[in-house]
């Protein structure tokens, strides 16, 4: 084998919106309200193997704005990408799929969310930067803690 074939490689094959939805359940009355809404933002990413060395990562961003108990809008965007990874140590693949790929997808998701919220008739929602490395570390720590808890012998009660 040549040295070129053994070099680690990472490439973006395609970036696309896999899913997008907008709901404005209380329109048109909600447009007459003058209160400031509570905005909740949820971010989740998932990586799937398409074939050997080819992965799809989907970054899902859900933005919900509510005033009291009424939903102003709900916007969800599934920003996806197909990534090619070759000659990368297996230990590093999870880090790339959970940190590098979401960092690449995030600006596209942020733009899509802002555009959809604006098209729904509301001021744009500009998402703050996200530390995917910290999110991944927290997920790893949670998984490790759950694994340790399941290894503990059950408590004996008399």
VMD Tcl script that draws the C-alpha trace (Angstrom):
set ca {
  {0.00 0.00 0.00}
  {1.18 3.48 -0.69}
  {1.60 6.07 2.07}
  {-1.24 8.12 0.58}
  {-3.74 5.31 1.19}
  {-2.77 5.13 4.87}
  {-3.14 8.84 5.58}
  {-6.20 9.78 7.66}
  {-8.79 11.56 5.54}
  {-11.95 13.49 6.33}
  {-14.20 15.09 3.75}
  {-17.65 16.61 3.46}
  {-19.62 14.83 0.75}
  {-22.94 16.69 1.10}
  {-24.71 19.16 3.43}
  {-28.50 19.34 3.28}
  {-31.68 19.92 5.25}
  {-33.13 16.52 6.10}
  {-36.19 17.86 7.90}
  {-37.71 21.28 8.61}
  {-41.00 22.28 10.16}
  {-42.73 25.43 11.36}
  {-45.83 25.59 13.51}
  {-47.69 28.74 14.53}
  {-50.63 27.12 16.34}
  {-52.17 30.26 17.84}
  {-52.12 32.52 14.81}
  {-53.35 35.10 14.03}
  {-54.17 36.10 17.64}
  {-50.59 35.50 18.79}
  {-49.37 38.31 16.49}
  {-51.41 40.81 18.53}
  {-49.63 39.95 21.80}
  {-47.00 42.40 23.00}
  {-45.35 40.33 25.71}
  {-41.83 38.96 25.46}
  {-41.91 35.20 24.88}
  {-39.94 32.54 26.71}
  {-37.70 30.86 24.13}
  {-36.49 27.29 24.64}
  {-33.76 25.87 22.41}
  {-32.95 22.16 22.24}
  {-29.99 20.79 20.26}
  {-29.36 17.13 19.53}
  {-27.06 15.36 17.10}
  {-26.92 11.80 15.86}
  {-24.49 9.97 13.63}
  {-25.33 6.91 11.56}
  {-23.16 4.67 9.41}
  {-24.25 4.75 5.76}
  {-21.56 2.32 4.60}
  {-17.98 1.61 5.61}
  {-16.26 4.95 6.10}
  {-19.36 6.99 5.18}
  {-21.46 8.60 7.90}
  {-24.56 10.76 8.05}
  {-24.74 13.22 10.93}
  {-28.01 15.01 11.69}
  {-27.99 18.08 13.91}
  {-31.53 18.76 15.12}
  {-32.37 22.20 16.50}
  {-35.79 22.80 18.05}
  {-36.84 26.32 19.02}
  {-40.08 26.86 20.93}
  {-41.38 30.30 21.88}
  {-44.20 30.56 24.42}
  {-46.14 33.32 26.12}
  {-47.64 32.01 29.31}
  {-49.24 28.73 28.21}
  {-49.60 29.60 24.52}
  {-47.09 28.54 21.91}
  {-46.11 31.39 19.61}
  {-44.08 29.19 17.30}
  {-42.25 25.90 17.12}
  {-39.45 25.55 14.57}
  {-37.45 22.37 14.09}
  {-34.59 21.92 11.64}
  {-32.72 18.69 10.96}
  {-29.51 19.85 9.29}
  {-27.61 16.88 7.90}
  {-24.34 16.07 6.29}
  {-22.67 13.08 4.72}
  {-19.04 12.75 5.76}
  {-16.29 10.45 4.50}
  {-13.79 9.21 7.08}
  {-10.96 6.91 6.08}
  {-7.94 5.58 7.96}
  {-9.09 7.30 11.14}
  {-8.58 5.37 14.39}
  {-11.89 4.01 15.66}
  {-11.38 5.83 18.97}
  {-11.42 9.16 17.10}
  {-14.48 8.46 14.91}
  {-16.99 9.15 17.72}
  {-15.26 12.45 18.54}
  {-15.40 13.53 14.88}
  {-19.09 12.55 14.53}
  {-20.08 14.28 17.78}
  {-17.87 17.38 17.71}
  {-16.34 18.13 14.31}
  {-19.39 17.34 12.16}
  {-21.91 19.25 14.33}
  {-19.53 22.24 14.32}
  {-19.61 22.14 10.51}
  {-23.43 21.77 10.38}
  {-24.29 24.37 13.04}
  {-23.95 27.55 10.91}
  {-26.30 26.03 8.31}
  {-28.82 25.05 11.01}
  {-28.59 28.51 12.58}
  {-29.33 30.16 9.24}
  {-32.26 27.80 8.52}
  {-33.81 28.41 11.97}
  {-33.48 32.18 11.64}
  {-34.97 32.11 8.13}
  {-37.94 29.91 9.12}
  {-38.74 32.01 12.20}
  {-38.65 35.17 10.07}
  {-40.85 33.61 7.37}
  {-43.32 32.64 10.12}
  {-43.72 36.36 10.86}
  {-41.52 36.74 13.94}
  {-38.22 38.51 14.61}
  {-35.28 36.23 13.77}
  {-33.86 33.90 16.41}
  {-30.08 34.01 16.26}
  {-28.63 30.93 17.94}
  {-25.57 31.46 20.12}
  {-22.47 29.39 19.42}
  {-22.54 25.88 20.89}
  {-19.65 24.04 22.51}
  {-20.14 20.57 21.01}
  {-16.97 19.31 22.65}
  {-18.43 20.06 26.09}
  {-21.78 18.48 25.12}
  {-19.96 15.33 24.00}
  {-17.90 15.20 27.20}
  {-21.09 15.51 29.28}
  {-22.78 12.74 27.26}
  {-19.72 10.50 27.75}
  {-19.66 11.20 31.50}
  {-23.39 10.41 31.76}
  {-22.96 7.14 29.89}
  {-20.01 6.19 32.08}
  {-21.97 7.00 35.24}
  {-24.94 4.91 34.06}
  {-22.61 2.01 33.23}
  {-21.09 2.18 36.71}
  {-24.54 2.24 38.32}
  {-25.66 -0.82 36.37}
  {-22.48 -2.69 37.46}
  {-23.26 -2.17 41.15}
  {-24.85 -5.17 42.84}
  {-28.50 -4.65 43.81}
  {-29.15 -3.57 47.38}
  {-30.31 -6.36 49.64}
  {-33.23 -5.54 51.92}
  {-34.43 -7.64 54.84}
}
mol new
graphics top color blue
foreach p $ca { graphics top sphere $p radius 0.5 }
foreach p [lrange $ca 0 end-1] q [lrange $ca 1 end] { graphics top cylinder $p $q radius 0.2 }
display resetview
